[in-house]
Amino acid sequence: MFKKSEDRRSEKGFSLIELIVVLVILGLLAAIVGPQVADKLKTSKQRIAKIQISEFEQTMEAFNFDMARYPTSAEGLLALVQNPTGAESWAGPYLKKVLPNDPWGHQYLYRYPGQYGEFDIYSAGPDGIEGNADDVCSWIQ
């Protein structure tokens, strides 16, 4: 009824100790690699926001060329994809796609006239609060 110890050695499978060792190794790898991946993701989102802001700046110049002005703060960035009321010389849409949100899901912010340039375009960053160190801006901070 019971198997001899010789027979048990020939059975295939993992012992509990082998499974624990594998789990410990996987845990150590996750602890080492996890923070590095999170840091890369953070810097990647900041880069994406900078690229999108640069794209907005270029389309603003096209808007300015056609309209002889930049969009007002009330018109905002939406003026790049939708004709503002009463704008007869608008030749848009100036963006190929719909107006994107920043990488954190918030709307980009626009101010004209700007405090730091002719106009200011910025993202409030991951926390969504303006004026913090995590903001991504069209001007040098």
N, C-alpha and C positions, 0 to 999 in steps of 0.2 A: 504494500500500500504506500509506504513512504519510499522516496527515491534515495538512493545512496548519494553521498557527497560527490562521487565521481560523475554521476549522471547530471548533477546540477551544474557542474562546470561546463558541460557541453551545451547547456541551454544558451540561446542567443538573447541579448538584451543588455540594458545598461543598469549598473548598480546605482543606488541612491547617491552615493558619494560622487560618482562620475557626473551625474546630473547636476548636483550642487556645484561642482567645480566649473562646469560649463556655464551655469547661471551666474556665478561670481565673475567669470571672465566677461560675459556679455554685459553685466552691470558696470564693470570697470570701463569697458569700451564706451558705453553710453555716457558715463560720467565725464570721460575725457573728450569725446567727439561732440556731444550735445551742445555745450556752451560755444564751441567754435562754429557750429552750424547756425546757431541763433545769432551770433555776432555777424556772420556773413549775410544772413537774411536782413538784418537791420541796416547794414551799409548798402546792400543792394536796393532796398526800398528808398533810401536817401538818394542814391544815384538815379533811380527812376524818376523821382520827384524833380531833381535838377534838370534832367533831360526834358521832361514835360514842360517845365517852366521855360526852358530855353526855346522849345517849340512854340509856346504861347508868345514869347517875345518876338519871334520871327513873324508870326501871323499878325501880330499887332502892327508891324511895319507895313504889311500889305494892306491892312485895314486903313492905316493912316494915309497911305498912298492914294487909295480910292476915295476916302472920305475927307481928307485934309484935316483930320483930327483923330485922336484916340477915343475909344469908347469912354463914356462917362462912368463914374462909379455906379450909378443907378443901372446903366445898361450892362455893366460887368462883362465878364468873359463870354456870356451868352451871345453878345453881339458878334462874336466870331463865327457862330453857327446859325443864328437867326437874324433876319433883317430887323434892325431897330425901327420903331415907328417913325415914319417921315424921312427915312434915309434913302433918298432916291439914287444916289451914286454907289450904294452898297453893291459889291460884286462878289459876295460870298456864296456859299460858306467858305471860310478861310481854313477851317480844319476839315480834314478828310473824314473824320469820325465824329461821333457825338462828343460833347464836352466831357472829358474824363474826370473822375474824382482822383484825389491823390492816392498813393499806394495804401493808405490806412483807411480809405473809404470816406474821407471828408471832402467837401468841396474846396477847390482852390479859391483863394481870396484875392481880390483885385481892388486897387485904389488908384483913382486919377483925380486930381494930380497926386503924384506920389510924394512921400516924405523923403525917399532916398534916391529917386530918379524921376524921369518924366511920368512914369507909372510904376506901381509896385505890384508884383504878383508873388504870392507866397502860399505855403502850406503851413498849417498850424502843427504839423508833425504828428507823431503817434498818439499823443495825449489829446489832440484836438483843441488845445488852449493856445491862443495867440500870445506872443511875447516871451515864450520860453526859449531855452537854449536848443531845443530839438526842432525848432522851426526851420523850414527850408525856404530860402528867399531868392528873389531875382537880384538882390544887391548883396554886397560883401558884408558879412556880419563881423 
